């Protein structure tokens, strides 16, 4: 196999075959962060960031998945300094009382899981529940961040705006500003939506410089990066589509920087998927992300609605499911997972503490400085010297 350095693109290109040259891409597990020439006390590091004019202390967003966020967790996450996004096409807007439905999902065996999900999610969305869920979050002091597919954006945009939502996440497996569809079927104009809906619109998901730049030019208040790396997602196996997260984040962060130079407008990059530990969060930010969107780590909270299970947004598809249900267990409260103190030694508790400690070790006082730290390719980072942990299933060997 022939490998050469393209001096124009600064990429390592690999000749896959006579008719195809490919670029090497890297995942989160393949990189490591390099300490610089100073350190900082973690207590004086600043992890705050801003999304759609809303300032948050913790750069963590809980994914819009039914096993992760309901009204109560959205409120709790807001009060803890993070953010939770409610899925407007899920259980919460189809059933007045979601608890019996969630009990069925958590108790079904794996062979009957997909048919059950397709049955449960076939019930129509109730528009009045969209309004009531948003207002319930707001009335209890939470930030009402909600998510829907492009189809939901077309159908429910007025309801979302009139209900007082603070942020609207438009999410699909892959999103773009140019969509070619069948005749007589409407398509979403993202630029018009961002301009006219009256609340900040965050758009995803994408993995390339070009699409990220297009979404920013369309008016996105934030761009979500990641296709298929989520713990419960099977899109990469079903569709064969995706780019490993480290490379995807770095490419889209480059688009953000170039767009900022062009316009003076800064659009946050949100790394979405494939993030399990505090170390993963640190590496995403070092690659250029402003925050992360996580599902399975929050699904492990005792307050999470999934009863110790986690499943993706595309899992209930009636035609082509692209997700599964995984058992993550319940390991502690939302506060313990986000702020500590940690009771586990595997990096899944006190995510904020992990980020602040890593920033201090690397000499970064702010997230902007964290984005500038040196990154190296290190495929042995998670295995080097960990023979006993792996053999005994302790710490990083679990």
N, C-alpha and C positions, 0 to 999 in steps of 0.2 A: 504494500500500500504506500503510495507516494504522499508525502507531507511537505508543504512548503509555506513560507511566510509571505503573505501578500502585503507589501510595504504600503500600498495605498489604503487598504482597509484595516491594517494592523490586526488582522485575524489570522489564526492558523487554519489553513484550508487543507482538506484531506480529499484526495481523489478516490471517491467511493467506487467508481467504475469509469469506463471510457466516456460515458455521457453525463456523468454527474459528479460535481465537486461540492463538498459539504463543509460546513463550519462546525467546529467542536463547541459544545455548550456544556455548562457545568451546573450541577445541583448544589444545594445547601450543604450536603454531607461531604462534598468534595473540596471545600475551601476552609481556610483558617484565617484568623485575624492576628496581625503582628503588632506587638507593643512598640511604641515609639520611644522618644528620648525623655519623656516625662510621665508622671502619674498624677492622678487627681483624687482627692478624697471623695468617695462616692456620695457623701452627704451634700456636697456642693454641686453635684451634677444636676443639670436641668433637662428633664425628659419631656417637657411640655411641647405641644404642637397645636396647629390650628386646622380645622376642617370646616369649610363653609361658613367662616366667621365665628365658629364656636371653638373656644380654647379648651383643651383637655390636658391633664397632667400625665396620663398614661397613654402611650401610642399604641393602644390595643383596641381593636374592634371585634366584638363577638359576631360570628357569622349569622346570616339570616337563615338559620336552619331550625326546624321545629323541635329538634332534640336539644337545642342550645339556648334559644331566646324565646321567651314569652313576655307578657306584660310585666310580671314581677321581676324577672331577671333584667329586663331593659331598664327598669327603674333603679334596681340595685347597682347595676354596672355604671349608670350615670352618677350615682352618689359616691361610688368608689373612685371616680376620676377617669373612667374608661368610657366605652360606648357599646351599646348592643343594638343590633338591627333586627327588626321584626319582619318576617316573611309574610307579605300580604296575599300570597297564593297558597298558604299552608293551612294547617289544622286550625290555627287561631281565627281565621276568617271564614271557615267553612262550618264550624260547630260552635254553638253558644257555650257549651261546656266541653272543652277539649280533653278533660281528664280521662273519661272512659275510653276515648279513642287512643290516647297515649298509652293507657294500660294495655290495650289490645296489641299495639305495636311492640311494646316491650315484652310481651308474653308469647308471641307467635314463634314457631320454630323457623329455622332458616330456609327450609324447603317451601314453606307457604308464605314467606315474607313478601315477596314481590307481588303475587296476586292480591294479598291483603292491602298492600299500599295502593295498588291501582284502584281497588274498590273504594278505599277510604277517601282518596284524593279525587274521586270522580264526582263527589258531591259538590254542587255549585257554590261558588264564593258568594257570601252575603254582603252586599255593599254596606248595610247598616253596621256590620261587625267591623269593617275597616274603620269607619268613623268612631265607633265606641272604643276600639282598642287604642287608637291614637289619642283620643281624649283622656282615656284612663291613664296612659303613661304621662301625659302632660299634667293632669290634675294632681298627680302624686310626685311632682318634682323631677320627672325624668326627661331626658332628651328623646323626642319622638323621631327616631331614624327608622325608615321603612324601606323595604326592598320589593321589587317586582321585575318581571321579565319585560321586554319591549312591548309585548302584547298587553300586559297589565298597565303599562304606562299609557297606552292609547285608550284603554277602557276606563281607567279609574283616576286619571290625572286630576280632574276637577274635584273629586271626592278627597283625594290626598291633600290637595292644596287647601280646600275649604275646611278640612278637619283640623288644620293647624300643625301638620307635620313639619319638623325642623329640617330634615334632610331626606332626600329621595335617592336611593341607590337603584340604578337600572342595571340589572345583571342578566347575563346569558353565558352559556358555555364559551362562545366567542361572539364579540360584538364589534361592529364596524360602522363607519359613517355611510358606507355605500352598500346597500342591500338590494339584491336582485330577486324579486319574488314573482309569483304567478300573476297574470293579469287579473284585474278585478279584486285583488286583495291589497288592502292598504298596508303601508309600511311606516315605521316611526321616523319622523324627522327629528334627529337628536338636537340639531342646532336650534330648531324652533322650540323644542321642549325646554332646553336650557334657558332660552331667552324669555319665554312667556309664562312658565309655570309659577314663578314667584318664589321658589325656594331653591336652595343649592341642589344641583343634580350631580351625583357621582356615577361614573359609568365604567363597566367592565363586563367581561374580562378580556384582556389582551396580553400579548407577550412580545410585541415588536416595537421598535423605535417609530416606524412609520405610522402605525395605527394609534399608538399613544399620542403622537403629535397631532393627528387628525382629530382625536377626541378632545384634546385641549383646545384646538382651534374651533371646535364646535361649541365650546363653552362649558365643558365639564369642570366641576369644582374639585374633582379628584378622579384619579384613574386607578382601577383595580387591576393588578397584574398577577396572572397565574392561570394556566389551563391544565387541569387534571392532576395536580399534586396532592390534593386533599386526601385525608386519611380514609374517607368513605367513598371517594370518587373513583369511578371506573372508566371515565372518558378516554383516558389514554389507551386502555385495552380495547374499548368498544370502537373508538374512532381512529386511534393511532395518531392523535393530534396532541401537540404540546411542546414546550421548550423548558428544560430544567430551570428551576427558579432563580438561581444565582445569576445566570446569564440574562434571563428575561427581565429581572429587576434592573440590572445594570443598563441594559439597552433602553428601557423605558425611562429610567432616571436621566439618561443622556438627553432624551427627548424633552423632559421637563426642564432641564437646564438650558437647552437651546431655546425653548419656547419662552422661558423667563428672560433671556437676553433679548429676544425679539420684541416682547410686549411689556415687560415689567410685571407681568402677572405670574404668581407662583402657584402651581397646581400640584398638590401632594400626590405622591405615588404610594399606593397601599399594596403591600405584598400579601396576596390572598392564596393560602393553601400550602400544605407541606410543612407547616410550622408546629412543632410539638413542644420544644423545650425553650428555656430562656436563651440558651446558646443559639438556637435557630433564629430567634428574634434579633439578637445582636448581629448575626451575620447578614440578615436581610437589610437592616439599617446600614450596615457597612457597605453593602452593595449599592445603596442609594435610596432605599425606601424611607418614607417619612413615618410610616406606621405599618402595622400588620393586621390582617384579618384572620382570626383563628376560630376553629370550630371544636375539634376534639378536646383540646385542653380545658375549654369552658364547659363542655358536655360532662366533664368529670366532677363538676361542682355538685354539692348536695342539693343546691337550689335549682339546678338545671331541669327542664321539663322532660328530658329523655329517659329518666329512670335508669341511668347508667348506660344508655345506648346512644349512638350517634349515627345519623344518616344524612345524605346530601340532598340538595334541592331537586336534582334531576332523577332521584331514585324512583319516584312514583310515575314516571312517564308511561302513558298507556301504550306507546308504540315502541320505544327504544330506551329502557331504563339505563341510566349511566351513573349508578351509584348503588351502594349496598348498605346494610346496617352492620355496624361493628359494636362490640361490647367494650366500653372503656372503663366501666366501673365508676364508683363515686369515691373520691379520695380526700375531699375536704371542702370547705366553704368557698364561695366566690372570693371572699376577702383573703383567705389563706392562699388561694391560687394566684391572685393578682398581687397582693401586698405582703403575704406572709403573716406570721413566721412559718417557714417551711418545716414540714414533718417528713418529707421525702427527700432523698439525696440524688434524684435522677433528673433534676432540672425542670420539673413540672409544677413546682410550688414556688411562690414569691417571684413571679416573672418580672415585676418591676425591680425588685432587689437585684436580680441577675443582670438586668440591663444596666442599672446604675453601677454595679460592681465592675462589670465589663468595661463600661465607659471610663471608670476611674483607672482601671488597669491599663487601658489603652491611651490614657491622657486626653480624653475627650470630655469637655465640660458640657457641650450641647449636642443635640442630635445632628446638627449641621457639621460639627467637628467629627462626630462619629462616622458620618458619611465619607469622610476623607481619609480614614485610617487605611493602612496597607492591608491588602488581601492577597493570600497566596493559594495556589492549588495544592491541596493536601489530602489526597485520598485515604491516607492512613490515620487521619486525625482521630477518628472515633474508635480505632482498633489498637493503635500503638500502645503497648504496655498494659493492655486491659485483659490479659489472658485469664486472670483469676476472677475478675468481675464477670466475664462471659461464662466461665465454667460454673460459677456459683450463682449466676443470674442476680447479681447485685449491681446497684448504681447504674452505670452506663451499659451493663451487660444484661439488663432486664429484657 
